[in-house]
Structures are given as structure tokens and as C-alpha cells.
């Protein structure tokens, strides 16, 4: 009878029926029967199309949230505040590769601590390749020099431990970025650049109002009642341009800016789209948005690489040492430029966003702004009867409120993830096993919004969170900042050595801005004088839709517009 029924159907209806049965059967096997038969394997996040690629690039954070729900057993109820979620490893399919997502703090700590079982080198090779380093150069960069090798140099000042170039560069930047003379020099250049930019003495950064005029030219400004010049600016534009230029000067001196004054613009554009290159986003219509800024930056850095060493004065110790190391192993010019671009990008991808979010919270809360201004003002000290100078080390050690806000900003806005590759089959929490060669992804946001650690208000900004400690225990504020669920700088072998420098830069930027200007939330866009009858600007939303490698900025169109007025007599 069933066969007769099918024979009576149109051919297309029969084809549709078989297709639907096949898809339903496949989904039943993949996401119901298979997990039951293989309980030790991490659950796959369900999907209808062959992988999660579209979901990943459309909203990376939401895909992880969906995975947290999918990894929850049927008998483990999810409450509305999500506190009932299990945090067992789960998996997603991305561009033909399975990724194992780990969000349990215990798993994350285990993976970070075990550098033998969970390696980083394979992922680093893929990252270097995506930035344009040739296969031959990559092979040279991983080669461990031995006596008699082309790259062996006795008493090598750049690589005294005779490591591979890549691991030697890691050591170089650790020495550069950890507290010490090298870091102090970098930080001093950064803060000097910020001071120059915010003094209005330079016009190489164009920070524009909503009307399009340059804020430093005075064409868009008026005067307040005390006679100080008042300007209305984009907070994100202000912070991003000044911060990225300062980092550029800290790393390369004035060289890149001398080659092309638009290097800051190119880097900001590149940073916005860099995820496309790293994740090998498919190009359907030719060039991707990341291609043009990358080509412009590569052109600039190639010219910098070609500059003789004796003419690179002003470049940081790390950049100079890195170039020497690349020369010793015989890396080609294109690969040298690509490796420098990756380091440059890594150095600018977080500070300006963390500084933006910190200042955004301050201008939306006048009491909080006054509290932070009091702490930053105390760090300006006259030296030998001269003009007051910023004592950045004093500020970082004696600004508890600013420190708590900084940590809270890092907690809420970090959408990055660490990546490791399993060198052998390993069992994690819940008895879930990751196979040899499996790529593990450790997203930080689920750790930072874990209600079991941070409480029911885990997704809300709370400026005193790192002052209060854990409400559910007697843990101190120091313990909270060291909690395994707080990973703003990663962990293990890749624990960011620039964490102290980042604090100096963000605290210093904030102190210089508040010293130079009175800053307040603009009451209306595009007009400096009309301040009545307007609704307060809403707080911007975090852009969590695209993959990130640190802190993301706001959703486009959700900037913060501020009025800044010169402070006279300071």
C-alpha cells in the first residue's frame, strides 16, 4: 500500500520525502543516538546545515552560549538565569574542523598548566601562515640552531639559549613587556605620545566630531563660561587614534609614521577585520575588507625592514632584537614584514578598547568619574619644583577604584579565546575525552560571566566588584582578581607578558585625559550649546558578533559622544 502511495505521488514529492527522511535520520543519529552510544565524547552543538560556520561568523558569542545549553543533560534543568548549566566540554564544526570548547574553570586551569599534553605551537604556525609568512621562512623560524648550522651564532646576544627563532622572539617580548627598564622605556614613549596628542600640539591625528571637522583645529569648538576651548568628539575615535599612535611610537619610534602618516588609520581598519584573515574567512566576491589595509601596512613595514640598523634609532629593544634574529636565520623580507605586522597588531588590539569601555562607564556615572579623577590627580607630582608630572607607578599602586573598574571592564568585554592542541587523548570534566590532535578552544567570556563565581549579577557592570571580593565567601579582592574564572590575559605558557604595560597605558591615558580636560557625556549630538530637552545617550552594547582576540569595541553606530573642555591652570 505504501509503495502504491509513493507511485501515485509526483516525482518531486517523493524526492522531497526521501530527502526529509534522510536529514531527520541523520540529525537523530548525530545528536540523539550517537551521544547516547558514546557518552565519553563531548556533545556536538546541533545544526541543520553541515557545520556551524555561518553561526560562528554571524555571532560567535551566541554560538558558545548555545553550546553551553546543548551540553546540558536532559535531566539537568536550565534555570532562567542560566545557573543550572553544566560546563562539560562540547564541540562545534568549523570549516571542516572540529573544535572542542572548554568553559569549566577546572578544565581551563588543567589545559593551561599542562604544556606537554596541550601544545600551542601548531596553532601559532597556522597564525603565522595566515599573516603571510612563507613555508620556507616558517621552517627556518622553527629550526633549533646547533653548532655548524647556518643560523648558529656562538654567544648570540639575541638568542643566548639557542632556541628556535619563534621561541626566542617570545623570550624577547617577555623581557620587553615585563616590569623593568625595557618596559619603562616603552611606557614612557607611549605616555609622551598621548600627552602630545591631547595637548593639541600635533595635527597628525584627525579626531572628528559628528559634523566632520577636526576637533584640534577649533573649527567645531566653542568656549565654555571659563573661557576654555570646548569640543564635541567621538570617544571611541579619540581613544583609538591616540592610543594606537602611542603604541606605534612605543614600538617603532617615529619610523612608521614618518613613512606614512596614515599608518594609524590603516591599523584601525586592519584590526576591525583581522579575524577574517586569521579564521580564513571565505572570499566570495574577490578581496575581503581586511586585504587593503593589510597591503598598505605591509608596504610601510617592508620599507621599515629595509632601513639599516644604525638608522632605526628610536625603535624598541624588542623590535630591534627581533629584526636581528630574523636576519640571522635568513628569513626573507616579506616574511619579516609579515611577522612584524602580527606583533604590531597583537600590541594594539586590546588597549584602546579597554580604555574606551573604562571611560564610557566614567562619563555615564558622574560620581564614579569624580572618584577616579581624585585618584588620578593625586598621581601628578612636581619634580624639583618644576611642572607636575605623572607618576605612573604611583598611580597603578594607589588607585583601588580605578583598578577595580579596569578589572571589571576586562571581565565583561573580553570575547577572546585561547587555543591549544591535544598531543594525546585526554579525559576532561564530566568524563569527556578529547582525541589526540583535537583543537581545544578556551573562550574567556563564559568564564567571566559564570554565575557560580560572580553571582546573579555576573553580566552587569559593577565598579566595586573587585573591591568587595566574593559575596558568597570570605575571599578578598586579591583572590577575586586571581580567580581561575578571571582570565583577561590568558594563562599558562601564553600568559600575556604585557599585562603590566597594559595597565600603565590605560591608567596613564585616563590620567592624562582627565588632567587635560573636563569630560562629560554630550547631551545632544552635533550641537555644543543645546543641552536641554534631550534623552541621555544609552550605554553602548558590546560587539560580540565577530570573533575576537581580546576586548571588542562597541557595535557600530553605538559610540559615545562627549563634550571635552580644556582645564585652565593645570
Secondary structure, DSSP 8 states (H G I E B T S, - for coil): -HHHHHHHS-HHHHHHHHHHHHHHHHHHIIIIIHHHH-TTB-EE---SSS-SHHHHHH-HHHHHHHHHHHTS-TTS---TTSTT-----EEEEETTEEEEE---HHHHHHHHH-TTTEE-HHHHHHHHHHTT--HHHHHHHH----TTSTT--TT-SS-TT---HHHHHHHHHHHHHSTTHHHHHHHHHHHHHHHHHHHT---SS--B-TT--BGGGTTT-EE-TTS-EEEEEEHHHHHHHHHHHHHHHHHHTTHHHHH-TTHHHHHHHHHHHHHHHHTT---SSS--HHHHHHHHHHHHHHHHHHS-GGG-TTS-HHHHHHHHHHHHHT--HHHHHHHHHHHHHHHHTTHHHHHHHHHHHHHT-HHHHHHHHHHHHTTEEESTTSSEEE-HHHHHHS-HHHHHHHHHHHHHHB--EEEEEESS-EE-GGG-EE-TT-EEEEEHHHHHT-HHHH-TTTTS--TTHHHH--TTS---HHHHHT-TT--TT--GGG--TTHHHHHHHHHHHHHHHHHHEEEEE-SSTT-SS--SS--------B--SS--SSB--B-TT---EEEEEE-TT-
